[in-house]
Structures are given as C-alpha cells and as structure tokens.
C-alpha cells in the first residue's frame, strides 16, 4: 500500500461542514476539518464492515431460530452483542493508539500554520 499522503479535494455543502464542525467541537483539541473527515470516514467504513459481517452471516440463522427455538435466538443475540462490544473496543484502542502517535509526532506544519 502506498503510504504517501495524497491530496484529495472534496466539495461539500455548508450544512455538511456545520455537522463536521459540531463534531469537532465535541473533541479534545478540536481536530482540523480534514482530520475530522478522515476519522469519521474510517469509522464509517469500520461500522459498515462490522454490520455486514454480523448480519450477513447470522440473519438467516436468527430468523430460523426465532420461530423454532427462542433460546437459540437469544444465544445468537448475545453473540451479536459481544461481537459489537469487541469491535467497538478494538476501534477505541486503535483511536487511542493513533492519538498517542500523533502527540509523539507533534503538530504538522499545516496545523501549526493554520490551526
């Protein structure tokens, strides 16, 4: 995978930027708009992958279990819940590691120049 940063231009509405800015204000250190959009995009991809993996593999099994074996349905539900928590824990850990790496690196020239 190419690790070089590449420029990417995004045109968006003011209402989109307002949503991003509202999210940024909730965070410590108020990340830049670019950093915020990158973080939210990665999180969105992670959530979509998680939902796809959970629901695709288990939906038919759950539907069959609900009608024939309620205890089996509850077991499937608990597996989903555990998987969700584990996925969110991994995402939180990755976020903490990324923040720690950013702090070690210090602010980028662009962040220093433009806040």
C-alpha positions in Angstrom: 0.0 0.0 0.0 1.3 3.5 -0.9 1.9 5.3 2.4 2.5 8.7 0.9 -0.1 11.3 1.7 -2.0 12.4 -1.4 -4.1 15.4 -1.9 -7.9 14.9 -2.2 -10.3 17.7 -2.9 -13.8 17.5 -1.6 -16.6 19.8 -2.4 -19.5 19.9 0.1 -22.4 22.0 1.3 -22.2 24.3 4.3 -24.6 22.1 6.2 -22.2 19.2 5.8 -19.4 21.4 7.2 -21.6 22.5 10.0 -22.1 18.9 11.0 -18.3 18.3 10.9 -17.6 21.5 12.9 -20.2 20.5 15.5 -18.5 17.1 15.9 -15.0 18.7 16.0 -16.1 21.0 18.9 -17.0 17.9 21.0 -13.5 16.6 20.7 -10.4 17.5 22.9 -8.1 19.7 21.0 -10.6 20.4 18.2 -9.1 18.5 15.2 -8.9 20.1 11.8 -11.7 19.6 9.4 -9.5 17.4 7.3 -8.5 15.2 10.3 -12.1 15.1 11.4 -13.4 14.0 8.0 -10.7 11.3 7.8 -11.5 9.9 11.2 -15.3 9.9 10.5 -14.7 8.2 7.2 -12.6 5.4 8.7 -15.2 4.9 11.5 -17.9 4.7 8.9 -16.1 2.0 7.0 -15.4 0.1 10.2 -19.1 0.2 11.2 -20.2 -0.9 7.8 -17.8 -3.8 7.7 -18.9 -4.8 11.2 -22.6 -4.7 10.4 -22.1 -6.6 7.1 -20.1 -9.4 8.8 -22.6 -9.7 11.7 -25.8 -9.5 9.8 -24.9 -11.4 6.7 -23.7 -14.4 8.5 -26.4 -14.6 11.1 -29.6 -13.2 9.8 -30.9 -16.4 8.3 -29.9 -18.4 11.4 -31.6 -15.9 13.6 -34.8 -15.9 11.6 -35.0 -19.7 11.8 -34.2 -19.8 15.5 -36.8 -17.2 16.4 -39.6 -19.4 15.1 -38.3 -22.8 16.1 -36.0 -22.2 19.2 -36.3 -19.0 21.2 -33.3 -20.0 23.4 -31.2 -20.3 20.3 -32.3 -16.9 19.1 -31.3 -15.4 22.5 -27.8 -17.1 22.1 -27.4 -15.6 18.7 -28.4 -12.1 20.0 -25.8 -12.4 22.8 -23.1 -13.4 20.2 -24.0 -10.3 18.2 -23.9 -8.1 21.3 -20.5 -9.5 22.3 -19.1 -9.0 18.8 -20.3 -5.4 18.7 -18.6 -4.6 22.0 -15.4 -6.3 20.9 -15.4 -4.4 17.6 -16.0 -1.1 19.4 -13.3 -1.8 21.9 -10.8 -2.5 19.0 -11.9 0.7 17.3 -11.4 2.7 20.5 -8.0 1.1 21.1 -6.9 2.0 17.5 -8.1 5.6 18.1 -6.1 5.9 21.3 -3.0 4.5 19.6 -3.5 6.9 16.7 -3.8 9.8 19.1 -0.7 8.8 21.0 1.2 8.5 17.8 0.0 12.0 16.7 1.1 13.5 20.0 4.5 12.0 19.7 4.9 13.3 16.2 3.7 16.8 17.2 1.6 19.2 15.1 2.1 19.2 11.4 3.3 22.3 9.7 -0.1 22.9 8.2 -1.8 22.6 11.6 0.8 25.0 13.1 0.3 27.5 10.3 -3.5 27.3 10.0 -4.7 25.9 13.4 
